[in-house]
Amino acid sequence: MTADQVKALLVDTFTDSEIHVEGEGAKFLVSIVSALFEGKRAVPRQQMVYALLNDQISSGEIHAVSMDLKTPSEAE
């Protein structure tokens, strides 16, 4: 799987968000700045991302995902 393929799985849900994905093979770093994270703690934010990647994680296409998930105000 490529970083672009992982990003494609995220863009429909995280519209109007800044999304960066690094990595290749089965290990990725996902960085998202989104207003959708407002009022949510770290675990619910991660759950939002994992929900979109779950099929690829279950199949083994993605083995490891590190995440940096921030609101726009946190990113400033």
PQR file with spaces between the fields and no chain letter, atoms N, CA, C, O and H, PARSE charges and radii, in Angstrom:
ATOM       1  N    MET     1       0.857   -1.175    0.000 -0.4000 1.5000
ATOM       2  CA   MET     1       0.000    0.000    0.000 -0.0000 2.0000
ATOM       3  C    MET     1       0.901    1.236    0.000  0.5500 1.7000
ATOM       4  O    MET     1       1.984    1.222    0.585 -0.5500 1.4000
ATOM       5  N    THR     2       0.446    2.302   -0.660 -0.4000 1.5000
ATOM       6  CA   THR     2       1.227    3.533   -0.708 -0.0000 2.0000
ATOM       7  C    THR     2       0.600    4.595    0.193  0.5500 1.7000
ATOM       8  O    THR     2      -0.553    4.474    0.608 -0.5500 1.4000
ATOM       9  H    THR     2      -0.434    2.313   -1.135  0.4000 1.0000
ATOM      10  N    ALA     3       1.373    5.628    0.483 -0.4000 1.5000
ATOM      11  CA   ALA     3       0.871    6.741    1.288 -0.0000 2.0000
ATOM      12  C    ALA     3      -0.324    7.404    0.592  0.5500 1.7000
ATOM      13  O    ALA     3      -1.278    7.810    1.256 -0.5500 1.4000
ATOM      14  H    ALA     3       2.310    5.726    0.146  0.4000 1.0000
ATOM      15  N    ASP     4      -0.276    7.514   -0.731 -0.4000 1.5000
ATOM      16  CA   ASP     4      -1.386    8.113   -1.465 -0.0000 2.0000
ATOM      17  C    ASP     4      -2.654    7.280   -1.350  0.5500 1.7000
ATOM      18  O    ASP     4      -3.753    7.831   -1.281 -0.5500 1.4000
ATOM      19  H    ASP     4       0.499    7.184   -1.270  0.4000 1.0000
ATOM      20  N    GLN     5      -2.515    5.971   -1.331 -0.4000 1.5000
ATOM      21  CA   GLN     5      -3.687    5.100   -1.172 -0.0000 2.0000
ATOM      22  C    GLN     5      -4.297    5.246    0.215  0.5500 1.7000
ATOM      23  O    GLN     5      -5.519    5.248    0.360 -0.5500 1.4000
ATOM      24  H    GLN     5      -1.622    5.523   -1.387  0.4000 1.0000
ATOM      25  N    VAL     6      -3.453    5.367    1.233 -0.4000 1.5000
ATOM      26  CA   VAL     6      -3.951    5.576    2.594 -0.0000 2.0000
ATOM      27  C    VAL     6      -4.665    6.917    2.679  0.5500 1.7000
ATOM      28  O    VAL     6      -5.750    7.009    3.252 -0.5500 1.4000
ATOM      29  H    VAL     6      -2.459    5.365    1.115  0.4000 1.0000
ATOM      30  N    LYS     7      -4.062    7.955    2.111 -0.4000 1.5000
ATOM      31  CA   LYS     7      -4.681    9.284    2.129 -0.0000 2.0000
ATOM      32  C    LYS     7      -6.042    9.252    1.433  0.5500 1.7000
ATOM      33  O    LYS     7      -6.989    9.895    1.889 -0.5500 1.4000
ATOM      34  H    LYS     7      -3.180    7.880    1.645  0.4000 1.0000
ATOM      35  N    ALA     8      -6.142    8.512    0.338 -0.4000 1.5000
ATOM      36  CA   ALA     8      -7.407    8.423   -0.392 -0.0000 2.0000
ATOM      37  C    ALA     8      -8.523    7.841    0.470  0.5500 1.7000
ATOM      38  O    ALA     8      -9.692    8.176    0.278 -0.5500 1.4000
ATOM      39  H    ALA     8      -5.373    7.990   -0.033  0.4000 1.0000
ATOM      40  N    LEU     9      -8.177    6.979    1.411 -0.4000 1.5000
ATOM      41  CA   LEU     9      -9.174    6.398    2.314 -0.0000 2.0000
ATOM      42  C    LEU     9      -9.692    7.417    3.328  0.5500 1.7000
ATOM      43  O    LEU     9     -10.759    7.225    3.911 -0.5500 1.4000
ATOM      44  H    LEU     9      -7.228    6.706    1.568  0.4000 1.0000
ATOM      45  N    LEU    10      -8.946    8.494    3.538 -0.4000 1.5000
ATOM      46  CA   LEU    10      -9.266    9.473    4.575 -0.0000 2.0000
ATOM      47  C    LEU    10      -9.945   10.734    4.050  0.5500 1.7000
ATOM      48  O    LEU    10     -10.710   11.368    4.776 -0.5500 1.4000
ATOM      49  H    LEU    10      -8.080    8.650    3.064  0.4000 1.0000
ATOM      50  N    VAL    11      -9.678   11.107    2.805 -0.4000 1.5000
ATOM      51  CA   VAL    11     -10.101   12.419    2.317 -0.0000 2.0000
ATOM      52  C    VAL    11     -11.612   12.621    2.251  0.5500 1.7000
ATOM      53  O    VAL    11     -12.079   13.746    2.428 -0.5500 1.4000
ATOM      54  H    VAL    11      -9.056   10.593    2.215  0.4000 1.0000
ATOM      55  N    ASP    12     -12.377   11.586    2.006 -0.4000 1.5000
ATOM      56  CA   ASP    12     -13.832   11.764    1.918 -0.0000 2.0000
ATOM      57  C    ASP    12     -14.447   12.126    3.261  0.5500 1.7000
ATOM      58  O    ASP    12     -15.414   12.886    3.314 -0.5500 1.4000
ATOM      59  H    ASP    12     -11.997   10.673    1.862  0.4000 1.0000
ATOM      60  N    THR    13     -13.897   11.593    4.344 -0.4000 1.5000
ATOM      61  CA   THR    13     -14.420   11.891    5.679 -0.0000 2.0000
ATOM      62  C    THR    13     -13.838   13.195    6.217  0.5500 1.7000
ATOM      63  O    THR    13     -14.553   14.008    6.803 -0.5500 1.4000
ATOM      64  H    THR    13     -13.111   10.976    4.301  0.4000 1.0000
ATOM      65  N    PHE    14     -12.551   13.385    6.015 -0.4000 1.5000
ATOM      66  CA   PHE    14     -11.876   14.568    6.552 -0.0000 2.0000
ATOM      67  C    PHE    14     -11.785   15.660    5.489  0.5500 1.7000
ATOM      68  O    PHE    14     -10.700   16.090    5.100 -0.5500 1.4000
ATOM      69  H    PHE    14     -11.970   12.724    5.539  0.4000 1.0000
ATOM      70  N    THR    15     -12.971   16.098    5.030 -0.4000 1.5000
ATOM      71  CA   THR    15     -13.015   17.188    4.061 -0.0000 2.0000
ATOM      72  C    THR    15     -12.607   18.478    4.763  0.5500 1.7000
ATOM      73  O    THR    15     -12.787   18.609    5.974 -0.5500 1.4000
ATOM      74  H    THR    15     -13.853   15.749    5.346  0.4000 1.0000
ATOM      75  N    ASP    16     -12.070   19.411    4.026 -0.4000 1.5000
ATOM      76  CA   ASP    16     -11.608   20.693    4.570 -0.0000 2.0000
ATOM      77  C    ASP    16     -10.610   20.485    5.697  0.5500 1.7000
ATOM      78  O    ASP    16     -10.589   21.251    6.660 -0.5500 1.4000
ATOM      79  H    ASP    16     -11.923   19.305    3.043  0.4000 1.0000
ATOM      80  N    SER    17      -9.786   19.457    5.584 -0.4000 1.5000
ATOM      81  CA   SER    17      -8.763   19.138    6.582 -0.0000 2.0000
ATOM      82  C    SER    17      -7.410   19.054    5.895  0.5500 1.7000
ATOM      83  O    SER    17      -7.317   18.830    4.688 -0.5500 1.4000
ATOM      84  H    SER    17      -9.803   18.835    4.802  0.4000 1.0000
ATOM      85  N    GLU    18      -6.376   19.236    6.681 -0.4000 1.5000
ATOM      86  CA   GLU    18      -5.015   19.081    6.181 -0.0000 2.0000
ATOM      87  C    GLU    18      -4.569   17.654    6.506  0.5500 1.7000
ATOM      88  O    GLU    18      -4.478   17.282    7.676 -0.5500 1.4000
ATOM      89  H    GLU    18      -6.451   19.417    7.661  0.4000 1.0000
ATOM      90  N    ILE    19      -4.294   16.867    5.485 -0.4000 1.5000
ATOM      91  CA   ILE    19      -3.945   15.456    5.659 -0.0000 2.0000
ATOM      92  C    ILE    19      -2.582   15.187    5.037  0.5500 1.7000
ATOM      93  O    ILE    19      -2.348   15.506    3.872 -0.5500 1.4000
ATOM      94  H    ILE    19      -4.368   17.170    4.534  0.4000 1.0000
ATOM      95  N    HIS    20      -1.693   14.604    5.817 -0.4000 1.5000
ATOM      96  CA   HIS    20      -0.382   14.177    5.315 -0.0000 2.0000
ATOM      97  C    HIS    20      -0.192   12.721    5.734  0.5500 1.7000
ATOM      98  O    HIS    20      -0.454   12.353    6.879 -0.5500 1.4000
ATOM      99  H    HIS    20      -1.884   14.345    6.764  0.4000 1.0000
ATOM     100  N    VAL    21       0.262   11.909    4.804 -0.4000 1.5000
ATOM     101  CA   VAL    21       0.543   10.507    5.099 -0.0000 2.0000
ATOM     102  C    VAL    21       1.949   10.205    4.597  0.5500 1.7000
ATOM     103  O    VAL    21       2.287   10.492    3.449 -0.5500 1.4000
ATOM     104  H    VAL    21       0.475   12.208    3.874  0.4000 1.0000
ATOM     105  N    GLU    22       2.759    9.625    5.470 -0.4000 1.5000
ATOM     106  CA   GLU    22       4.109    9.212    5.116 -0.0000 2.0000
ATOM     107  C    GLU    22       4.235    7.723    5.367  0.5500 1.7000
ATOM     108  O    GLU    22       3.560    7.165    6.232 -0.5500 1.4000
ATOM     109  H    GLU    22       2.484    9.392    6.403  0.4000 1.0000
ATOM     110  N    GLY    23       5.106    7.086    4.603 -0.4000 1.5000
ATOM     111  CA   GLY    23       5.373    5.677    4.799 -0.0000 2.0000
ATOM     112  C    GLY    23       5.111    4.898    3.535  0.5500 1.7000
ATOM     113  O    GLY    23       4.684    5.441    2.515 -0.5500 1.4000
ATOM     114  H    GLY    23       5.655    7.539    3.900  0.4000 1.0000
ATOM     115  N    GLU    24       5.380    3.607    3.628 -0.4000 1.5000
ATOM     116  CA   GLU    24       5.151    2.719    2.498 -0.0000 2.0000
ATOM     117  C    GLU    24       5.066    1.299    3.013  0.5500 1.7000
ATOM     118  O    GLU    24       5.399    1.016    4.164 -0.5500 1.4000
ATOM     119  H    GLU    24       5.727    3.167    4.456  0.4000 1.0000
ATOM     120  N    GLY    25       4.620    0.423    2.157 -0.4000 1.5000
ATOM     121  CA   GLY    25       4.483   -0.960    2.581 -0.0000 2.0000
ATOM     122  C    GLY    25       3.324   -1.086    3.532  0.5500 1.7000
ATOM     123  O    GLY    25       2.169   -0.953    3.128 -0.5500 1.4000
ATOM     124  H    GLY    25       4.349    0.653    1.222  0.4000 1.0000
ATOM     125  N    ALA    26       3.616   -1.343    4.803 -0.4000 1.5000
ATOM     126  CA   ALA    26       2.554   -1.560    5.775 -0.0000 2.0000
ATOM     127  C    ALA    26       2.649   -0.655    6.993  0.5500 1.7000
ATOM     128  O    ALA    26       1.875   -0.815    7.937 -0.5500 1.4000
ATOM     129  H    ALA    26       4.554   -1.452    5.131  0.4000 1.0000
ATOM     130  N    LYS    27       3.595    0.305    6.994 -0.4000 1.5000
ATOM     131  CA   LYS    27       3.772    1.198    8.142 -0.0000 2.0000
ATOM     132  C    LYS    27       3.616    2.651    7.690  0.5500 1.7000
ATOM     133  O    LYS    27       4.243    3.089    6.726 -0.5500 1.4000
ATOM     134  H    LYS    27       4.224    0.435    6.227  0.4000 1.0000
ATOM     135  N    PHE    28       2.758    3.393    8.418 -0.4000 1.5000
ATOM     136  CA   PHE    28       2.444    4.750    8.002 -0.0000 2.0000
ATOM     137  C    PHE    28       2.357    5.705    9.182  0.5500 1.7000
ATOM     138  O    PHE    28       2.031    5.314   10.303 -0.5500 1.4000
ATOM     139  H    PHE    28       2.249    3.037    9.202  0.4000 1.0000
ATOM     140  N    LEU    29       2.659    6.981    8.896 -0.4000 1.5000
ATOM     141  CA   LEU    29       2.431    8.076    9.823 -0.0000 2.0000
ATOM     142  C    LEU    29       1.342    8.935    9.204  0.5500 1.7000
ATOM     143  O    LEU    29       1.506    9.457    8.101 -0.5500 1.4000
ATOM     144  H    LEU    29       2.924    7.298    7.986  0.4000 1.0000
ATOM     145  N    VAL    30       0.232    9.080    9.915 -0.4000 1.5000
ATOM     146  CA   VAL    30      -0.899    9.871    9.451 -0.0000 2.0000
ATOM     147  C    VAL    30      -0.974   11.129   10.308  0.5500 1.7000
ATOM     148  O    VAL    30      -1.086   11.055   11.532 -0.5500 1.4000
ATOM     149  H    VAL    30       0.099    8.656   10.810  0.4000 1.0000
ATOM     150  N    SER    31      -0.909   12.287    9.646 -0.4000 1.5000
ATOM     151  CA   SER    31      -1.040   13.577   10.334 -0.0000 2.0000
ATOM     152  C    SER    31      -2.266   14.280    9.767  0.5500 1.7000
ATOM     153  O    SER    31      -2.381   14.483    8.558 -0.5500 1.4000
ATOM     154  H    SER    31      -0.818   12.347    8.652  0.4000 1.0000
ATOM     155  N    ILE    32      -3.175   14.647   10.659 -0.4000 1.5000
ATOM     156  CA   ILE    32      -4.397   15.321   10.222 -0.0000 2.0000
ATOM     157  C    ILE    32      -4.663   16.513   11.133  0.5500 1.7000
ATOM     158  O    ILE    32      -4.608   16.408   12.358 -0.5500 1.4000
ATOM     159  H    ILE    32      -3.082   14.482   11.641  0.4000 1.0000
ATOM     160  N    VAL    33      -4.953   17.649   10.503 -0.4000 1.5000
ATOM     161  CA   VAL    33      -5.431   18.825   11.220 -0.0000 2.0000
ATOM     162  C    VAL    33      -6.866   19.035   10.756  0.5500 1.7000
ATOM     163  O    VAL    33      -7.114   19.308    9.582 -0.5500 1.4000
ATOM     164  H    VAL    33      -4.998   17.735    9.508  0.4000 1.0000
ATOM     165  N    SER    34      -7.810   18.904   11.691 -0.4000 1.5000
ATOM     166  CA   SER    34      -9.218   18.947   11.311 -0.0000 2.0000
ATOM     167  C    SER    34     -10.089   19.522   12.420  0.5500 1.7000
ATOM     168  O    SER    34      -9.872   19.267   13.604 -0.5500 1.4000
ATOM     169  H    SER    34      -7.608   18.682   12.644  0.4000 1.0000
ATOM     170  N    ALA    35     -11.072   20.298   12.007 -0.4000 1.5000
ATOM     171  CA   ALA    35     -12.070   20.807   12.952 -0.0000 2.0000
ATOM     172  C    ALA    35     -12.941   19.675   13.490  0.5500 1.7000
ATOM     173  O    ALA    35     -13.594   19.842   14.520 -0.5500 1.4000
ATOM     174  H    ALA    35     -11.248   20.505   11.045  0.4000 1.0000
ATOM     175  N    LEU    36     -12.964   18.535   12.817 -0.4000 1.5000
ATOM     176  CA   LEU    36     -13.743   17.390   13.288 -0.0000 2.0000
ATOM     177  C    LEU    36     -13.228   16.862   14.633  0.5500 1.7000
ATOM     178  O    LEU    36     -13.942   16.140   15.329 -0.5500 1.4000
ATOM     179  H    LEU    36     -12.434   18.399   11.980  0.4000 1.0000
ATOM     180  N    PHE    37     -12.010   17.213   14.992 -0.4000 1.5000
ATOM     181  CA   PHE    37     -11.435   16.754   16.259 -0.0000 2.0000
ATOM     182  C    PHE    37     -11.792   17.666   17.440  0.5500 1.7000
ATOM     183  O    PHE    37     -11.484   17.340   18.586 -0.5500 1.4000
ATOM     184  H    PHE    37     -11.430   17.799   14.426  0.4000 1.0000
ATOM     185  N    GLU    38     -12.431   18.791   17.168 -0.4000 1.5000
ATOM     186  CA   GLU    38     -12.798   19.731   18.238 -0.0000 2.0000
ATOM     187  C    GLU    38     -13.614   19.016   19.305  0.5500 1.7000
ATOM     188  O    GLU    38     -14.575   18.312   18.993 -0.5500 1.4000
ATOM     189  H    GLU    38     -12.680   19.056   16.237  0.4000 1.0000
ATOM     190  N    GLY    39     -13.230   19.199   20.562 -0.4000 1.5000
ATOM     191  CA   GLY    39     -13.964   18.625   21.676 -0.0000 2.0000
ATOM     192  C    GLY    39     -13.725   17.146   21.914  0.5500 1.7000
ATOM     193  O    GLY    39     -14.349   16.552   22.793 -0.5500 1.4000
ATOM     194  H    GLY    39     -12.450   19.770   20.815  0.4000 1.0000
ATOM     195  N    LYS    40     -12.828   16.542   21.141 -0.4000 1.5000
ATOM     196  CA   LYS    40     -12.549   15.115   21.302 -0.0000 2.0000
ATOM     197  C    LYS    40     -11.144   14.917   21.866  0.5500 1.7000
ATOM     198  O    LYS    40     -10.210   15.634   21.508 -0.5500 1.4000
ATOM     199  H    LYS    40     -12.321   17.024   20.427  0.4000 1.0000
ATOM     200  N    ARG    41     -11.013   13.942   22.744 -0.4000 1.5000
ATOM     201  CA   ARG    41      -9.707   13.570   23.293 -0.0000 2.0000
ATOM     202  C    ARG    41      -8.984   12.664   22.299  0.5500 1.7000
ATOM     203  O    ARG    41      -9.520   12.336   21.241 -0.5500 1.4000
ATOM     204  H    ARG    41     -11.772   13.359   23.035  0.4000 1.0000
ATOM     205  N    ALA    42      -7.779   12.269   22.645 -0.4000 1.5000
ATOM     206  CA   ALA    42      -6.914   11.512   21.734 -0.0000 2.0000
ATOM     207  C    ALA    42      -7.541   10.203   21.251  0.5500 1.7000
ATOM     208  O    ALA    42      -7.523    9.922   20.053 -0.5500 1.4000
ATOM     209  H    ALA    42      -7.343   12.536   23.504  0.4000 1.0000
ATOM     210  N    VAL    43      -8.087    9.409   22.150 -0.4000 1.5000
ATOM     211  CA   VAL    43      -8.606    8.091   21.758 -0.0000 2.0000
ATOM     212  C    VAL    43      -9.784    8.204   20.788  0.5500 1.7000
ATOM     213  O    VAL    43      -9.779    7.505   19.775 -0.5500 1.4000
ATOM     214  H    VAL    43      -8.101    9.637   23.123  0.4000 1.0000
ATOM     215  N    PRO    44     -10.782    9.036   21.036 -0.5600 1.5000
ATOM     216  CA   PRO    44     -11.857    9.159   20.044  0.2800 2.0000
ATOM     217  C    PRO    44     -11.357    9.663   18.680  0.5500 1.7000
ATOM     218  O    PRO    44     -11.893    9.269   17.644 -0.5500 1.4000
ATOM     219  N    ARG    45     -10.351   10.518   18.674 -0.4000 1.5000
ATOM     220  CA   ARG    45      -9.771   10.978   17.408 -0.0000 2.0000
ATOM     221  C    ARG    45      -9.154    9.789   16.667  0.5500 1.7000
ATOM     222  O    ARG    45      -9.368    9.612   15.468 -0.5500 1.4000
ATOM     223  H    ARG    45      -9.916   10.839   19.515  0.4000 1.0000
ATOM     224  N    GLN    46      -8.393    8.987   17.392 -0.4000 1.5000
ATOM     225  CA   GLN    46      -7.761    7.817   16.784 -0.0000 2.0000
ATOM     226  C    GLN    46      -8.822    6.835   16.278  0.5500 1.7000
ATOM     227  O    GLN    46      -8.663    6.241   15.211 -0.5500 1.4000
ATOM     228  H    GLN    46      -8.218    9.131   18.366  0.4000 1.0000
ATOM     229  N    GLN    47      -9.880    6.670   17.029 -0.4000 1.5000
ATOM     230  CA   GLN    47     -10.948    5.755   16.622 -0.0000 2.0000
ATOM     231  C    GLN    47     -11.590    6.198   15.310  0.5500 1.7000
ATOM     232  O    GLN    47     -11.988    5.362   14.498 -0.5500 1.4000
ATOM     233  H    GLN    47     -10.010    7.152   17.895  0.4000 1.0000
ATOM     234  N    MET    48     -11.692    7.516   15.100 -0.4000 1.5000
ATOM     235  CA   MET    48     -12.237    8.034   13.849 -0.0000 2.0000
ATOM     236  C    MET    48     -11.375    7.594   12.665  0.5500 1.7000
ATOM     237  O    MET    48     -11.894    7.207   11.618 -0.5500 1.4000
ATOM     238  H    MET    48     -11.368    8.195   15.759  0.4000 1.0000
ATOM     239  N    VAL    49     -10.056    7.656   12.843 -0.4000 1.5000
ATOM     240  CA   VAL    49      -9.137    7.279   11.770 -0.0000 2.0000
ATOM     241  C    VAL    49      -9.108    5.761   11.598  0.5500 1.7000
ATOM     242  O    VAL    49      -9.177    5.258   10.477 -0.5500 1.4000
ATOM     243  H    VAL    49      -9.634    7.970   13.694  0.4000 1.0000
ATOM     244  N    TYR    50      -9.007    5.043   12.702 -0.4000 1.5000
ATOM     245  CA   TYR    50      -8.987    3.577   12.620 -0.0000 2.0000
ATOM     246  C    TYR    50     -10.236    3.032   11.930  0.5500 1.7000
ATOM     247  O    TYR    50     -10.151    2.053   11.189 -0.5500 1.4000
ATOM     248  H    TYR    50      -8.952    5.452   13.612  0.4000 1.0000
ATOM     249  N    ALA    51     -11.382    3.645   12.161 -0.4000 1.5000
ATOM     250  CA   ALA    51     -12.622    3.184   11.529 -0.0000 2.0000
ATOM     251  C    ALA    51     -12.514    3.211   10.004  0.5500 1.7000
ATOM     252  O    ALA    51     -13.094    2.365    9.324 -0.5500 1.4000
ATOM     253  H    ALA    51     -11.451    4.440   12.763  0.4000 1.0000
ATOM     254  N    LEU    52     -11.780    4.174    9.473 -0.4000 1.5000
ATOM     255  CA   LEU    52     -11.626    4.296    8.022 -0.0000 2.0000
ATOM     256  C    LEU    52     -10.575    3.347    7.469  0.5500 1.7000
ATOM     257  O    LEU    52     -10.599    3.015    6.284 -0.5500 1.4000
ATOM     258  H    LEU    52     -11.309    4.862   10.025  0.4000 1.0000
ATOM     259  N    LEU    53      -9.656    2.909    8.318 -0.4000 1.5000
ATOM     260  CA   LEU    53      -8.555    2.051    7.882 -0.0000 2.0000
ATOM     261  C    LEU    53      -8.733    0.595    8.313  0.5500 1.7000
ATOM     262  O    LEU    53      -7.885   -0.245    8.014 -0.5500 1.4000
ATOM     263  H    LEU    53      -9.637    3.178    9.281  0.4000 1.0000
ATOM     264  N    ASN    54      -9.809    0.296    9.002 -0.4000 1.5000
ATOM     265  CA   ASN    54      -9.997   -1.011    9.619 -0.0000 2.0000
ATOM     266  C    ASN    54      -9.902   -2.180    8.631  0.5500 1.7000
ATOM     267  O    ASN    54      -9.281   -3.195    8.947 -0.5500 1.4000
ATOM     268  H    ASN    54     -10.498    0.979    9.246  0.4000 1.0000
ATOM     269  N    ASP    55     -10.493   -2.060    7.467 -0.4000 1.5000
ATOM     270  CA   ASP    55     -10.442   -3.162    6.496 -0.0000 2.0000
ATOM     271  C    ASP    55      -9.005   -3.467    6.079  0.5500 1.7000
ATOM     272  O    ASP    55      -8.621   -4.629    5.948 -0.5500 1.4000
ATOM     273  H    ASP    55     -10.998   -1.235    7.211  0.4000 1.0000
ATOM     274  N    GLN    56      -8.207   -2.400    5.868 -0.4000 1.5000
ATOM     275  CA   GLN    56      -6.818   -2.594    5.447 -0.0000 2.0000
ATOM     276  C    GLN    56      -5.954   -3.113    6.592  0.5500 1.7000
ATOM     277  O    GLN    56      -5.005   -3.863    6.360 -0.5500 1.4000
ATOM     278  H    GLN    56      -8.520   -1.456    5.974  0.4000 1.0000
ATOM     279  N    ILE    57      -6.270   -2.726    7.814 -0.4000 1.5000
ATOM     280  CA   ILE    57      -5.535   -3.243    8.978 -0.0000 2.0000
ATOM     281  C    ILE    57      -5.878   -4.723    9.169  0.5500 1.7000
ATOM     282  O    ILE    57      -4.990   -5.543    9.404 -0.5500 1.4000
ATOM     283  H    ILE    57      -7.041   -2.117    8.003  0.4000 1.0000
ATOM     284  N    SER    58      -7.156   -5.060    9.068 -0.4000 1.5000
ATOM     285  CA   SER    58      -7.591   -6.450    9.236 -0.0000 2.0000
ATOM     286  C    SER    58      -6.990   -7.380    8.184  0.5500 1.7000
ATOM     287  O    SER    58      -6.675   -8.534    8.472 -0.5500 1.4000
ATOM     288  H    SER    58      -7.877   -4.395    8.877  0.4000 1.0000
ATOM     289  N    SER    59      -6.835   -6.866    6.962 -0.4000 1.5000
ATOM     290  CA   SER    59      -6.294   -7.694    5.882 -0.0000 2.0000
ATOM     291  C    SER    59      -4.772   -7.790    5.921  0.5500 1.7000
ATOM     292  O    SER    59      -4.183   -8.627    5.238 -0.5500 1.4000
ATOM     293  H    SER    59      -7.091   -5.928    6.728  0.4000 1.0000
ATOM     294  N    GLY    60      -4.133   -6.930    6.723 -0.4000 1.5000
ATOM     295  CA   GLY    60      -2.679   -6.928    6.785 -0.0000 2.0000
ATOM     296  C    GLY    60      -2.025   -5.965    5.817  0.5500 1.7000
ATOM     297  O    GLY    60      -0.801   -5.825    5.821 -0.5500 1.4000
ATOM     298  H    GLY    60      -4.612   -6.250    7.278  0.4000 1.0000
ATOM     299  N    GLU    61      -2.825   -5.286    4.971 -0.4000 1.5000
ATOM     300  CA   GLU    61      -2.255   -4.287    4.060 -0.0000 2.0000
ATOM     301  C    GLU    61      -1.571   -3.176    4.841  0.5500 1.7000
ATOM     302  O    GLU    61      -0.543   -2.643    4.423 -0.5500 1.4000
ATOM     303  H    GLU    61      -3.818   -5.399    4.967  0.4000 1.0000
ATOM     304  N    ILE    62      -2.160   -2.835    5.985 -0.4000 1.5000
ATOM     305  CA   ILE    62      -1.563   -1.865    6.902 -0.0000 2.0000
ATOM     306  C    ILE    62      -1.258   -2.602    8.185  0.5500 1.7000
ATOM     307  O    ILE    62      -2.137   -3.226    8.781 -0.5500 1.4000
ATOM     308  H    ILE    62      -2.995   -3.267    6.325  0.4000 1.0000
ATOM     309  N    HIS    63      -0.001   -2.529    8.611 -0.4000 1.5000
ATOM     310  CA   HIS    63       0.414   -3.221    9.831 -0.0000 2.0000
ATOM     311  C    HIS    63       0.505   -2.260   11.011  0.5500 1.7000
ATOM     312  O    HIS    63       0.107   -2.603   12.125 -0.5500 1.4000
ATOM     313  H    HIS    63       0.713   -2.023    8.127  0.4000 1.0000
ATOM     314  N    ALA    64       1.028   -1.053   10.771 -0.4000 1.5000
ATOM     315  CA   ALA    64       1.220   -0.097   11.855 -0.0000 2.0000
ATOM     316  C    ALA    64       0.860    1.303   11.388  0.5500 1.7000
ATOM     317  O    ALA    64       1.203    1.710   10.278 -0.5500 1.4000
ATOM     318  H    ALA    64       1.351   -0.775    9.866  0.4000 1.0000
ATOM     319  N    VAL    65       0.163    2.034   12.250 -0.4000 1.5000
ATOM     320  CA   VAL    65      -0.212    3.413   11.959 -0.0000 2.0000
ATOM     321  C    VAL    65       0.135    4.263   13.171  0.5500 1.7000
ATOM     322  O    VAL    65      -0.348    4.016   14.276 -0.5500 1.4000
ATOM     323  H    VAL    65      -0.115    1.703   13.152  0.4000 1.0000
ATOM     324  N    SER    66       0.970    5.259   12.956 -0.4000 1.5000
ATOM     325  CA   SER    66       1.220    6.274   13.975 -0.0000 2.0000
ATOM     326  C    SER    66       0.400    7.486   13.574  0.5500 1.7000
ATOM     327  O    SER    66       0.243    7.777   12.389 -0.5500 1.4000
ATOM     328  H    SER    66       1.362    5.460   12.058  0.4000 1.0000
ATOM     329  N    MET    67      -0.123    8.194   14.574 -0.4000 1.5000
ATOM     330  CA   MET    67      -1.009    9.314   14.256 -0.0000 2.0000
ATOM     331  C    MET    67      -0.623   10.570   15.007  0.5500 1.7000
ATOM     332  O    MET    67      -0.228   10.528   16.172 -0.5500 1.4000
ATOM     333  H    MET    67       0.005    7.957   15.537  0.4000 1.0000
ATOM     334  N    ASP    68      -0.748   11.693   14.310 -0.4000 1.5000
ATOM     335  CA   ASP    68      -0.616   13.022   14.888 -0.0000 2.0000
ATOM     336  C    ASP    68      -1.895   13.747   14.486  0.5500 1.7000
ATOM     337  O    ASP    68      -2.022   14.207   13.351 -0.5500 1.4000
ATOM     338  H    ASP    68      -1.069   11.728   13.364  0.4000 1.0000
ATOM     339  N    LEU    69      -2.839   13.849   15.413 -0.4000 1.5000
ATOM     340  CA   LEU    69      -4.187   14.358   15.115 -0.0000 2.0000
ATOM     341  C    LEU    69      -4.454   15.600   15.939  0.5500 1.7000
ATOM     342  O    LEU    69      -4.461   15.549   17.169 -0.5500 1.4000
ATOM     343  H    LEU    69      -2.737   13.475   16.334  0.4000 1.0000
ATOM     344  N    LYS    70      -4.677   16.735   15.251 -0.4000 1.5000
ATOM     345  CA   LYS    70      -4.832   18.010   15.947 -0.0000 2.0000
ATOM     346  C    LYS    70      -6.019   18.793   15.395  0.5500 1.7000
ATOM     347  O    LYS    70      -6.450   18.593   14.260 -0.5500 1.4000
ATOM     348  H    LYS    70      -4.671   16.777   14.252  0.4000 1.0000
ATOM     349  N    THR    71      -6.530   19.684   16.229 -0.4000 1.5000
ATOM     350  CA   THR    71      -7.509   20.671   15.781 -0.0000 2.0000
ATOM     351  C    THR    71      -6.725   21.819   15.153  0.5500 1.7000
ATOM     352  O    THR    71      -5.517   21.928   15.366 -0.5500 1.4000
ATOM     353  H    THR    71      -6.180   19.846   17.152  0.4000 1.0000
ATOM     354  N    PRO    72      -7.390   22.669   14.390 -0.5600 1.5000
ATOM     355  CA   PRO    72      -6.677   23.819   13.817  0.2800 2.0000
ATOM     356  C    PRO    72      -6.017   24.705   14.880  0.5500 1.7000
ATOM     357  O    PRO    72      -4.905   25.188   14.667 -0.5500 1.4000
ATOM     358  N    SER    73      -6.673   24.923   16.004 -0.4000 1.5000
ATOM     359  CA   SER    73      -6.080   25.758   17.052 -0.0000 2.0000
ATOM     360  C    SER    73      -4.873   25.094   17.699  0.5500 1.7000
ATOM     361  O    SER    73      -3.934   25.785   18.093 -0.5500 1.4000
ATOM     362  H    SER    73      -7.577   24.531   16.177  0.4000 1.0000
ATOM     363  N    GLU    74      -4.877   23.782   17.818 -0.4000 1.5000
ATOM     364  CA   GLU    74      -3.731   23.057   18.366 -0.0000 2.0000
ATOM     365  C    GLU    74      -2.538   23.079   17.413  0.5500 1.7000
ATOM     366  O    GLU    74      -1.388   23.011   17.847 -0.5500 1.4000
ATOM     367  H    GLU    74      -5.640   23.221   17.499  0.4000 1.0000
ATOM     368  N    ALA    75      -2.815   23.174   16.132 -0.4000 1.5000
ATOM     369  CA   ALA    75      -1.750   23.157   15.126 -0.0000 2.0000
ATOM     370  C    ALA    75      -1.028   24.496   15.014  0.5500 1.7000
ATOM     371  O    ALA    75       0.076   24.572   14.475 -0.5500 1.4000
ATOM     372  H    ALA    75      -3.749   23.230   15.780  0.4000 1.0000
ATOM     373  N    GLU    76      -1.654   25.543   15.522 -0.4000 1.5000
ATOM     374  CA   GLU    76      -1.044   26.890   15.423 -0.0000 2.0000
ATOM     375  C    GLU    76       0.142   27.047   16.346  0.5500 1.7000
ATOM     376  O    GLU    76       0.760   28.112   16.381 -0.5500 1.4000
ATOM     377  H    GLU    76      -2.551   25.482   15.960  0.4000 1.0000
